């Protein structure tokens, strides 16, 4: 049974200030919670710690072994109780409260690093995380004005990719400087409307790729950090490309070479 205080806590996590205050975010639905639970059994780093789990009897009956291995605080609830705290239009069978990982430092691997400058739409952020996960990109560095990765809409849009990516919120100048201190020759590419045609370029696997805000692109301050501007050429009459789609195209170009 859910207490009034627990209901109040879970519902409050829809707002960033309370996620920050309690250091918790919500994961809902069978697919996402199953991904989260399976991530707990992966050997190595486990950045996401489950604080508490709430589930219906039908979900519990299908996951008895997982529950025994998890050893986390858990509560069986009714579907109507789950509906009271759900941030979805239609509640699902399971909900988890997850601890927000402590702030991390950028990795210094020889690989592609994805940097987001002012991406504010939850759907775009989720799509970009799925894209990064698909192409094996482990690092996603976000400027402070990007949408919160632990916003419930972002979490849902990632389809579980959130649990496999190192997401950091950093001053971009500081983050890129830290990376280039360890890899002085690592180039910094930025997607702009004035860049060189990406299809005519030979791109390295070891690089930093910066993509910008949906409406305004990369900020002038972040542009100063670039060593090369790149462009996805337009062949039709469309005004612009969605930042999520543009990111996928560019990641594909970097990874195929």
Order of alpha helices (4+ residues) and beta strands (2+ residues): alpha-alpha-beta-alpha-beta-alpha-alpha-beta-alpha-beta-beta-alpha-beta-alpha-beta-alpha-beta-beta-alpha-beta-alpha
